[in-house]
Amino acid sequence: MPALKLERFVAPHGRKVRLDRYDSDRARDLPGCAEAERKIEADGAELARQQDMLLARESHAVLLVFQGMDGAGKDGTIKHVMSSVDPQGCSVASFKKPAGRELKCDYLRRFVIRLPERGQIGIFNRSYYEEVVGTRVHPENLDEQNLPARGRPAESALWRRRFDEINNLEKYLVDNGILVVKFFLHITREQQRRRLLERISEPEKKWKYSPSDLRERGHWDAYLEAYRDVFRHTSTPWAPWYVVPAGERWLSAMVVGHVVLARLRKLDLAYPEPDPDEKREMNAAAKALGREG
């Protein structure tokens, strides 16, 4: 199949993003289901090899950020793409609305303490971007954060300040060897309607349904406006946003897997070479083991 160009999925920095110009479903120049599944399998094998070198080297870490509307398929995409990797080198953190002690700390703390160690792949199923998306759609949540009066500007200025803070955090992470890869799983309102109906009608999916799904659907336009602002201000050269077509589950898995693998390859990972003392010890051990045989 023709190589997928990453650029087609990247949200531009500093420009207003029109989500209706991004694929949410299959496109004529994207592969069909059978071809995509073959690519997912091939990419998965190479992803496992790259992760093994990442784990052995311990010079970098990878943070995968997943955002999207309810029903966009974040759980399924993570499961599909990461099924080939070693679970010892991978962790998933899912973030709900902050509560209790979390509200007594700054809004980024609960995310920072879950960042991956060197050699690890960390996955954020929702992330600190909820603090400029969900909290923006529901500004009453700011009252629970008990911000100091001097530290709480007008809301428009608050979101812009938080964009700067998030950009600074991600630049710091990248400068310190943590690759940040951000995905927005893009579906249409109609695709969401069908998936919510699946949650209600299919026995194996009913556990996923929450009454809040329908309530939040009523804020669809407000969420899209918040995300457009997020892409404009935080799709940076060091941590760009990838807008992934998620109307077909196999298609979103293929694109996410392709992006993750391409970004890992750019790290130019390799297995660490033993130093001279280690080589001498290995040679002595090989001779000793050989004599035993």
Secondary structure, DSSP 8 states (H G I E B T S, - for coil): -----GGGGB--TTS---GGGS-SS--TTS--HHHHHHHHHHHHHHHHHHHHHHHHH-S-EEEEEEEESTTS-HHHHHHHHGGGS-GGGEEEEE--S--GGGGGS-TTHHHHTT---TT-EEEEES-GGGGTTHHHHSTTHHHHTT--GGG---HHHHHHHHHHHHHHHHHHHHHTTEEEEEEEEE--HHHHHHHHHHHHH-GGGGGG--HHHHHHHTTHHHHHHHHHHHHHHH--SSS-EEEEE-SSHHHHHHHHHHHHHHHHHTT--------HHHHHHHHHHHHHHHHH-
